Every structure is written in C-alpha cells, then in structure tokens.
Amino acid sequence: MKTIETARVVLRNFAPEDAEGLLAYMREPRASCFMSGKLDDLDAAISDVRSRADSDDAIAVALKSSGELIGDMFCMFEEPDTFSVGWNFNAAFEGKGLASEAARALLHHLFTDRGARRIFAYVKVTNPRSQALCERLGMRKEGVFREFISFINDAAGNPIYEDTMQYALLKREWVGQA
C-alpha cells in the first residue's frame, strides 16, 4: 500500500519493528473478533508482522512523531467497487482522536485513490467506541444482524454468537461531507 501521512499518524505496510507494538495490544485483545489473532509472545508477534507485511489489506497505524505502532486497520476489496474496513487500536492511545484521524485518511484513500463506491464496517453491538468512530466518519447504521457470528466458545465448546451492526458510507455521502 502507498504510505499515507496525516498530521499525527502514518498508515503503511507492517514492518519488522512493529512486532513489540502489535504484541502490546494483541496479547489481550479487547474485542472478541480479534481473539483468533491473540499473540502469546514476541516470537508470535514477529511471525504475525511478517505475514501482515505481505498484504496491502493489513495496514499499520504508527505515530508520525516516533514511528511507534498504535494500531492497525484493514480494507478488503469486494467486487465491483466496495470495501470492508475495520480497526483495532491499542487502548493506551484512546481518547486522542488518533483512530478517527487514521480511519478518515483510509476512507479518503479508498474513495479517492482506489475507486470505492461504498465502504462498510461490521461492529459488535457491545462496542460503543467503534460505533462512535463509524458515526464520526459519517457512516450510517444500516442494520443489526442478530446472532450473526461467533469468535469464541463457551465452557462446553458451544459457539457464543454475537449481534453485529453494519455501518456504511457511499462515496456521494463522503463527498457531501466535505
């Protein structure tokens, strides 16, 4: 992916030096949808960073001032002109507007450079921070999928299904915000 810089963050491909930063928030993922990516140690983080580095869909978000990894985003292309996006940020950097700044830059890139007509995000009903981020970006809630997906199992090994919201934004809506 082409590197994108904003006032405070840089969006770029993952690099070897991101392993410690990734481990910092993936040792104990806060959202169940990231549990499959849980990392137990630095070796696992190094391996994960290597696999992410080869994908333009996996986006590292780093502080512009220091290069420190503070989170990651993804964008998955769906024919013919739609992208699914998501984000996962280190809680230590919450409340500073960095996720909004990074996500806004990603949406701008997808609409302007990648020809997106529509962008959507799935958000757990129990994740108000991510819902608020979607709304700050101008995305609208399109619906709630009841017992949509399971990322974890209960003690007996049965899937625990989660309600999931879908937010979306059309290019014409994005342009209208400017």
C-alpha positions in Angstrom: 0.0 0.0 0.0 1.1 3.5 -0.5 2.1 5.3 2.7 -0.4 7.8 3.9 0.6 10.6 6.3 -1.7 12.8 8.3 -0.8 15.4 10.9 -0.1 12.8 13.6 -0.2 9.3 12.1 1.2 7.3 9.3 -0.6 4.5 7.5 1.7 2.0 5.9 2.5 -1.7 5.4 3.7 -3.6 8.5 7.5 -3.7 9.2 9.6 -5.9 11.5 9.9 -3.1 14.1 6.1 -3.3 14.6 6.2 -6.6 16.5 6.5 -5.2 20.0 3.8 -2.6 19.4 1.5 -5.3 18.0 2.1 -7.6 20.9 1.2 -4.7 23.3 -2.5 -4.8 22.3 -2.8 -8.3 20.8 -1.6 -10.1 23.9 -5.1 -9.5 25.4 -7.4 -8.4 22.5 -10.4 -6.4 23.8 -12.8 -7.3 21.0 -13.7 -11.0 20.6 -13.4 -10.7 16.8 -9.6 -10.3 17.3 -9.3 -13.3 19.6 -8.1 -15.6 16.8 -5.2 -13.2 16.4 -4.2 -13.3 20.0 -0.4 -13.3 20.5 1.3 -15.0 23.4 4.9 -13.8 23.0 7.3 -11.7 20.9 8.1 -14.6 18.6 4.4 -14.9 17.7 4.3 -11.2 17.1 7.3 -11.3 14.8 5.7 -14.1 12.8 2.4 -12.2 12.6 4.1 -9.0 11.5 5.9 -10.9 8.7 2.6 -12.3 7.4 0.9 -8.9 7.6 3.8 -7.2 5.8 3.0 -9.1 2.6 -0.6 -7.8 2.5 -1.9 -4.4 1.3 -5.1 -5.2 3.1 -3.4 -5.1 6.5 -2.5 -1.5 7.4 -0.2 -0.5 10.3 -1.0 2.8 12.0 2.0 4.4 13.6 2.7 7.7 15.3 4.2 10.1 12.9 6.5 11.6 15.6 8.1 8.3 16.7 7.1 5.5 14.3 5.5 3.6 17.3 2.7 1.2 16.2 -0.5 2.3 17.9 -3.0 0.1 16.0 -4.0 -1.5 12.7 -6.7 -1.3 10.1 -7.8 -3.5 7.2 -9.6 -2.9 4.0 -10.9 -5.9 2.0 -12.0 -5.3 -1.6 -15.3 -6.7 -2.8 -16.3 -6.7 -6.4 -17.0 -4.4 -8.1 -16.3 -1.3 -6.0 -16.9 -1.9 -2.3 -14.5 -2.2 0.6 -15.0 -3.7 4.1 -12.9 -1.8 6.7 -12.1 -2.4 10.3 -9.7 -1.2 13.0 -8.0 -2.3 16.2 -6.1 0.2 18.3 -4.0 0.0 21.5 -6.1 1.2 24.4 -3.1 3.2 25.7 -3.8 5.7 22.8 -7.5 6.1 23.2 -9.2 9.5 23.6 -6.8 11.4 21.5 -8.6 11.3 18.1 -5.9 9.2 16.5 -8.3 6.4 15.4 -10.6 9.0 13.8 -7.7 10.6 12.1 -6.3 7.3 10.7 -9.8 6.0 9.7 -10.6 9.2 7.9 -7.4 9.0 6.0 -8.1 5.4 5.0 -11.6 6.3 3.8 -10.3 9.2 1.8 -7.7 6.9 0.2 -10.3 4.3 -0.7 -12.8 6.8 -2.2 -10.2 8.9 -3.9 -7.4 6.6 -5.0 -9.0 3.1 -5.1 -12.3 4.0 -6.7 -14.6 2.9 -3.9 -18.3 3.5 -4.3 -19.3 2.0 -1.0 -17.4 1.3 2.3 -18.9 -0.7 5.1 -17.8 -1.9 8.6 -19.1 -4.6 10.9 -19.2 -3.5 14.6 -20.2 -5.5 17.7 -23.4 -4.2 19.4 -21.3 -4.2 22.6 -18.5 -2.0 21.1 -19.7 1.7 21.6 -16.3 3.1 20.8 -16.2 1.6 17.4 -19.8 2.6 16.8 -19.0 6.2 17.7 -16.0 6.1 15.3 -18.2 5.0 12.5 -20.6 7.8 13.2 -17.8 10.4 13.4 -16.8 9.3 9.9 -20.3 9.9 8.7 -21.2 6.3 8.3 -24.8 5.3 8.9 -26.1 2.3 10.7 -27.7 0.0 8.1 -28.9 -2.7 10.5 -28.3 -5.2 13.2 -27.6 -8.9 12.5 -28.8 -11.0 15.4 -26.5 -13.8 16.5 -24.5 -13.1 13.3 -21.1 -14.6 14.1 -19.1 -16.4 16.7 -15.5 -15.9 17.6 -15.4 -17.7 20.9 -17.0 -20.7 22.6 -18.5 -21.2 26.0 -17.0 -23.7 28.6 -18.8 -26.6 26.9 -17.3 -25.7 23.5 -20.5 -24.3 22.0 -20.2 -21.1 19.9 -21.3 -17.8 21.5 -23.0 -15.9 18.8 -22.8 -12.1 18.8 -25.1 -9.4 17.5 -23.3 -7.3 14.9 -24.2 -3.9 13.4 -23.3 -2.9 9.9 -22.3 0.7 9.2 -21.8 2.0 5.6 -20.9 5.1 3.6 -21.3 5.9 -0.1 -18.9 8.0 -2.0 -21.5 10.6 -2.7 -22.2 10.8 1.0 -18.5 11.2 1.7 -18.1 13.9 -0.9 -21.1 15.7 0.6 -19.5 15.9 3.9 -16.5 17.9 2.6 
